[in-house]
Amino acid sequence: MADHPVDEKLPALKMATSGLQHVAAMYAGVVAPPLIVGAAIGLSATDLTFLTGACLFTAGLATFLQTLGFWKIGARLPFVNGVTFAGVAPMTAIVASTKDKSDALPVIFGAVIVAGLLGFLAAPVFCKAVRFFPPVVTGSVITLIGVSLLPVAFGWAQGPDPRADDYGSTTYLTLAGITLLIVLLLRRFTRGFVKQIAVLLGLIVGTLVAIPFGVTDFSPVAHADVVGFPTPFHFGAPQFQLAAILSLCVVMVVSMTESTADMLALGEIVERPADEKTIAAGLRADTLGSAISPLFNGFMCSAFAQNIGLVAMTRIRSRYVVATGGGFLVLMGLCPMAASLIAVVPRPVLGGAGVVLFGSVAASGIQTLVRAGLDRDNNVLIVAVSLAVGIIPITAPEFYHAFPETAKIVLDSGISTGCVTAVVLNLLFNHLGKGREAHDVTHPMEAGQEIAAAH
């Protein structure tokens, strides 16, 4: 009996290039949180580089846990793990409330350790929620994941600094458009291996095209050290403060909710549906990776949704490819010069490729919704309302401005709010009570039978 494509081991060159493609797709997402938090603390350039390398290193370790796994830990699906952006706002709030800024990182690390351990213990209970995720719910959530990520790609396409005068300039948008065009042409007119690494080739060609425009910056390579190691507790021993722990426990719940949705999405894409056992193992990997991460000066880890788009587009489903990507992340953490090579890729080039990647996730969600029975009005309403609630943080970022900061951690995550809305509405319309059957309800976009008969 042949191995499932998820367990397939590809030739070395294909494994390496495909793994590097995953790293390129998620690199900006991993380095952004340490750069933001480090800048809020006022870290020196040396310490900021150290913190970024530590987050790359711990992302690689967490990816190993998720893809290779051991015992009951690891979903053993092609998941890339890295620093969750959901923790950025609470971490910067912790920094702001810490009088001595040298204590800020130890306080954050202590809170992440506790939240990770509590999440690890809660994983067997949390995974029970999988029975509340039929196709109408998973399809809505997968679509929301893609739609929620697209603004990230649009932001990258406009340039590296939103405060700069040239942000959104025609130069940046042209480079993003050229990269998008290259990826599309490679996907349309090539076959086999070249077609599968179209995104990586698009990033390379887009970076080369950007050189004459003066957008490609090679200074990170020139100033990077060849060897470096994230020394344990480099910024001091972890400190445990209740307020910080509570805020990051909320982030952990949000992260576990999103990871559950991501696992369900990826399970559909690779045709190995995620059951309770898989989700519990995946959540253990997420939470254990988060608990270990602060030992090496890293932050809370979670599954990276943007890489789901890469799996959907390339159809390379091997978890060993992603594990190879995890190896590259570890290497980058140990070799800052290697990490700096990815940093050379201009943001607009990443943005052009991101449109394809993140759009592919949304398209996968639509495919799932097609199988969800949208001929039934109940399901149409579930999808309509959950998508509407989920895109509030995208279309109206200040919508929840009057709510407490703790509540906004959850509400500002469209994936989480849309997911909860879809689950609750599915219970209300398809499980509770014995009201009118779905096929007896008039479709919201069609005339009622009585009106049609009268005419």
C-alpha positions in Angstrom: 0.0 0.0 0.0 1.5 3.4 -1.1 2.1 6.1 1.5 -0.3 8.9 1.7 1.1 12.0 0.0 1.4 13.7 3.4 3.9 11.0 4.4 5.8 11.0 1.1 9.6 11.6 1.1 10.6 13.6 -2.0 14.0 13.7 -3.7 16.5 15.9 -1.8 16.6 18.8 -4.3 12.8 19.0 -4.5 12.6 18.7 -0.7 15.1 21.5 -0.2 13.6 24.0 -2.8 10.0 23.3 -1.7 11.0 23.7 2.0 12.7 27.0 1.2 9.6 28.2 -0.6 7.6 27.7 2.6 10.2 29.7 4.6 10.1 32.5 2.0 6.3 32.7 2.3 6.3 33.0 6.0 9.6 34.8 6.9 8.1 38.3 7.1 5.4 37.0 9.5 7.9 35.5 11.8 10.3 38.5 12.0 7.6 41.2 12.3 6.5 40.5 16.0 10.1 40.5 17.5 10.9 43.7 15.5 7.8 45.4 16.8 8.2 44.3 20.4 11.9 44.9 20.4 11.4 48.4 19.0 8.8 49.1 21.7 11.3 48.1 24.4 14.1 50.1 22.8 16.5 47.2 22.1 19.9 47.9 20.5 20.4 46.8 16.9 22.5 43.9 18.2 19.8 42.7 20.6 17.1 43.2 18.0 19.0 41.0 15.6 19.4 38.4 18.4 15.7 38.4 19.3 14.7 38.0 15.6 17.2 35.1 15.2 15.8 33.5 18.4 12.3 33.6 17.0 13.4 32.0 13.7 15.2 29.2 15.7 12.2 28.5 17.9 9.8 28.6 14.9 12.0 25.8 13.4 11.8 23.7 16.6 8.0 24.2 16.8 7.7 23.2 13.1 9.6 20.0 13.9 7.2 19.2 16.7 4.2 19.8 14.4 5.4 17.9 11.3 7.5 15.1 12.7 6.0 14.8 16.2 6.5 12.2 18.9 4.2 10.4 21.2 0.8 12.2 21.1 2.4 15.5 20.1 2.2 16.9 16.5 -0.6 16.8 13.9 1.9 15.3 11.4 0.6 17.5 8.7 2.5 20.0 6.5 2.2 22.8 9.0 4.7 25.6 9.5 4.8 27.0 13.0 6.0 30.5 14.0 5.4 33.5 16.2 1.7 34.3 16.3 0.9 37.9 15.5 -2.1 37.7 17.9 0.3 38.2 20.8 1.9 41.5 19.5 -0.7 43.9 21.0 -0.8 42.3 24.5 3.1 42.1 24.5 3.5 45.7 23.6 0.9 46.5 26.3 3.1 44.6 28.8 6.1 46.6 27.6 4.2 49.8 28.1 3.1 48.8 31.7 6.6 47.7 32.7 8.6 50.5 34.4 12.0 49.0 33.9 12.1 48.0 30.2 14.9 45.5 30.9 12.2 43.4 32.8 9.7 43.5 29.9 11.0 40.5 28.0 11.4 38.3 31.1 7.8 39.2 32.1 6.6 38.3 28.6 8.6 35.0 28.6 7.2 34.0 31.9 3.6 34.6 30.8 4.2 32.7 27.5 5.6 29.7 29.5 2.6 29.5 31.8 0.1 30.0 28.9 1.8 27.3 26.9 1.7 24.8 29.7 -1.9 25.5 30.5 -2.8 25.2 26.8 -0.9 21.9 26.6 -3.1 20.5 29.5 -6.3 21.9 27.9 -5.6 20.4 24.4 -7.5 17.1 25.0 -10.6 19.0 26.0 -10.3 21.8 23.4 -10.1 19.2 20.5 -13.6 18.0 21.3 -14.9 21.0 19.5 -14.1 19.3 16.2 -17.6 17.8 16.1 -18.9 21.3 15.8 -17.1 21.9 12.5 -19.2 20.4 9.6 -18.3 21.6 6.1 -20.6 24.7 6.4 -18.4 25.8 9.3 -15.0 24.7 8.0 -15.7 26.2 4.6 -16.7 29.6 6.2 -13.6 29.6 8.4 -11.2 28.6 5.6 -12.6 31.3 3.4 -12.1 33.8 6.2 -8.5 32.7 6.7 -7.8 33.6 3.1 -9.7 36.8 3.2 -8.1 37.9 6.5 -4.6 37.3 5.1 -5.1 39.2 1.8 -4.8 42.7 3.5 -1.3 41.5 4.7 -0.3 40.9 1.0 -1.8 44.3 0.0 0.2 46.0 2.7 3.4 44.3 1.6 2.7 45.3 -2.0 2.7 49.0 -0.9 6.2 49.0 0.6 8.1 48.3 3.8 7.1 51.4 5.8 3.5 52.7 6.0 4.8 56.0 7.4 7.1 56.6 4.4 6.2 59.1 1.7 6.6 56.5 -1.1 4.3 54.0 0.6 1.9 52.7 -2.1 4.0 54.3 -4.9 3.7 53.1 -8.5 7.2 51.6 -8.2 6.2 49.3 -5.4 2.9 48.4 -6.9 4.5 47.7 -10.3 7.0 45.3 -8.6 4.2 43.5 -6.9 2.3 43.2 -10.2 5.4 41.9 -12.0 6.0 39.3 -9.3 2.3 38.2 -9.5 2.5 38.0 -13.3 5.7 35.9 -13.1 4.1 33.4 -10.7 0.9 33.2 -12.9 2.9 32.7 -16.1 5.1 30.0 -14.5 1.9 28.2 -13.2 0.3 28.5 -16.6 3.1 27.6 -19.0 5.4 25.2 -17.0 5.0 21.7 -15.8 6.2 19.4 -13.0 8.8 20.7 -10.5 9.2 24.2 -12.0 5.4 24.7 -11.8 5.5 23.6 -8.1 8.2 26.1 -7.1 6.7 28.9 -9.1 6.3 31.1 -6.0 10.0 30.7 -5.0 11.1 31.4 -8.6 8.7 34.4 -8.7 10.4 35.8 -5.5 13.9 35.3 -6.9 13.1 37.0 -10.3 11.0 39.7 -8.6 14.0 40.5 -6.3 16.4 40.7 -9.3 13.9 43.0 -11.2 13.8 45.3 -8.1 17.5 45.9 -8.1 17.5 48.6 -10.8 14.7 50.4 -8.9 16.9 50.6 -5.8 14.4 48.7 -3.7 16.5 45.6 -3.1 18.7 46.2 0.1 21.7 43.9 0.5 23.0 45.6 3.7 21.4 42.9 6.0 23.8 40.4 4.4 26.8 42.6 4.7 26.3 43.3 8.4 25.1 39.8 9.5 27.3 37.4 11.6 28.1 34.0 10.2 27.4 32.1 13.4 25.1 32.9 16.3 23.2 30.9 18.9 20.1 32.0 20.9 21.7 31.6 24.4 19.0 30.4 26.9 17.6 33.3 29.0 19.8 35.8 27.2 17.5 38.7 28.4 17.2 37.3 32.0 15.3 34.6 33.9 11.5 34.6 33.3 9.3 36.6 35.6 5.7 35.7 36.4 3.2 38.5 36.8 -0.5 37.6 37.0 -1.8 40.4 34.7 0.7 39.4 31.9 -0.2 35.7 32.3 -3.9 36.4 32.0 -3.5 38.5 28.9 -1.4 35.9 27.1 -3.7 33.1 28.2 -6.4 34.9 26.3 -4.1 35.0 23.3 -3.4 31.2 23.7 -7.2 30.5 23.5 -7.4 32.6 20.3 -4.3 30.9 18.9 -5.8 27.4 19.7 -9.0 28.4 18.0 -7.2 29.5 14.9 -5.0 26.5 14.9 -8.0 24.2 15.1 -9.5 26.0 12.1 -6.2 25.8 10.3 -5.8 22.1 10.9 -9.3 21.4 9.6 -8.6 23.5 6.6 -5.3 21.8 5.8 -6.8 18.4 6.4 -9.4 19.1 3.7 -6.7 20.4 1.3 -4.3 17.4 1.7 -7.3 14.9 1.8 -6.5 13.7 5.3 -9.3 15.1 7.4 -8.2 16.2 10.9 -10.1 14.3 13.6 -10.1 14.8 17.3 -6.9 12.8 17.8 -5.1 14.9 15.1 -6.3 18.2 16.5 -5.3 17.3 20.1 -1.8 16.3 18.9 -1.5 19.5 16.8 -2.6 21.7 19.7 -0.1 19.9 22.0 2.6 20.7 19.5 1.5 24.4 19.3 1.4 24.8 23.1 4.5 22.8 23.9 6.4 24.8 21.2 5.2 28.0 22.9 6.2 26.8 26.4 9.7 25.9 25.1 10.2 29.0 23.0 11.0 31.4 25.8 13.8 29.2 27.0 15.6 30.3 23.8 14.2 33.9 23.9 11.3 33.3 21.5 7.6 34.1 21.7 4.3 32.2 21.5 4.1 29.9 18.4 1.1 28.9 16.3 0.4 27.4 12.9 1.0 29.8 10.0 -2.1 30.1 7.8 -0.3 31.6 4.9 1.5 28.4 4.2 -1.8 26.5 3.8 -2.2 28.6 0.6 1.2 27.3 -0.6 0.2 23.7 -0.1 -3.2 24.3 -1.8 -1.5 25.9 -4.8 1.5 23.6 -5.3 -0.2 20.4 -4.3 3.0 19.3 -2.6 1.5 17.7 0.5 4.5 16.1 2.1 5.0 17.0 5.8 8.7 16.3 5.3 8.9 19.2 2.9 7.7 21.5 5.7 10.0 19.8 8.2 12.8 20.7 5.8 11.6 24.3 5.9 11.8 24.0 9.7 15.4 22.9 9.3 16.1 26.1 7.3 14.5 28.1 10.1 16.8 26.5 12.7 19.7 27.1 10.4 18.7 30.8 10.1 18.5 31.1 13.9 22.1 29.7 14.1 23.4 31.6 11.1 22.2 35.2 10.9 23.8 35.6 7.5 21.6 32.8 6.1 18.5 34.5 7.6 19.5 37.8 6.0 19.3 36.3 2.5 15.5 36.0 2.9 15.4 39.5 4.3 16.8 40.8 1.0 13.5 40.0 -0.8 11.6 43.4 -1.0 8.2 43.6 0.6 6.4 44.5 -2.6 7.8 41.3 -4.2 6.4 39.3 -1.2 3.1 41.1 -1.6 2.8 40.0 -5.3 3.3 36.4 -4.4 1.1 36.7 -1.3 -1.9 37.6 -3.5 -1.7 34.1 -5.1 -1.0 32.3 -1.8 -3.7 33.9 0.3 -6.2 33.9 -2.5 -5.7 30.2 -2.8 -6.7 29.6 0.8 -10.0 31.6 0.2 -10.6 29.5 -3.0 -10.1 26.3 -1.0 -12.8 27.5 1.5 -15.2 28.2 -1.4 -14.6 24.6 -2.6 -15.5 23.3 0.8 -18.6 25.5 0.9 -19.7 24.0 -2.4 -20.0 20.6 -0.6 -21.7 22.2 2.4 -25.3 22.1 1.0 -25.9 25.8 0.2 -29.2 24.9 -1.4 -30.5 24.9 2.3 -31.4 28.4 3.6 -30.1 27.6 7.1 -26.6 27.0 5.7 -26.8 30.1 3.5 -27.5 32.2 6.6 -24.7 30.6 8.6 -22.2 31.4 5.9 -23.6 34.9 5.3 -23.5 36.0 8.9 -20.2 34.3 9.9 -18.4 35.8 6.9 -19.9 39.3 7.7 -18.7 39.1 11.3 -15.3 37.7 10.3 -14.5 40.6 7.9 -15.4 43.3 10.4 -11.8 43.8 11.6 -10.7 44.0 8.0 -13.2 46.4 6.6 -13.8 48.4 9.8 -10.7 48.2 12.0 -12.0 50.6 14.6 -15.3 48.9 15.0 -14.5 47.5 18.5 -12.6 50.6 19.6 -14.9 51.1 22.7 -14.3 47.6 24.0 -11.7 46.7 26.7 -8.2 45.8 25.5 -8.6 42.2 26.6 -11.8 41.8 24.6 -10.2 43.3 21.6 -7.6 40.6 21.5 -10.4 38.2 20.6 -12.7 40.6 18.6 -9.9 41.9 16.4 -9.2 38.4 15.1 -11.7 38.0 12.3 -10.8 34.3 12.1 -11.7 33.7 15.7 -15.0 35.7 15.7 -16.1 34.3 12.4 -15.3 30.8 13.6 -17.3 31.2 16.9 -20.2 32.8 15.0 -20.3 29.9 12.5 -20.2 27.2 15.2 -23.0 28.9 17.3 -25.2 29.5 14.2 -24.7 25.9 13.1 -25.8 24.7 16.5 -28.8 27.1 16.5 -30.1 26.3 13.0 -29.0 22.7 12.4 -29.0 21.0 15.8 -31.3 22.7 18.4 -35.0 22.2 18.4 -37.2 20.8 15.7 -38.5 23.9 14.0 -39.2 24.4 10.3 -37.0 22.2 8.0 -34.4 24.0 6.0 -36.1 23.1 2.7 -39.3 24.8 3.8 -37.6 28.1 4.3 -37.7 30.6 1.4 -34.2 31.1 -0.1 -33.2 34.8 0.6 -32.4 35.4 -3.0 -35.5 33.8 -4.5 -39.2 34.8 -4.7 -41.4 32.8 -2.2 -43.6 30.1 -3.7 -46.8 31.8 -2.7 -45.7 35.0 -4.4 -44.6 33.1 -7.5 -48.0 31.2 -7.6 -50.0 34.5 -7.3 -48.1 35.9 -10.3 
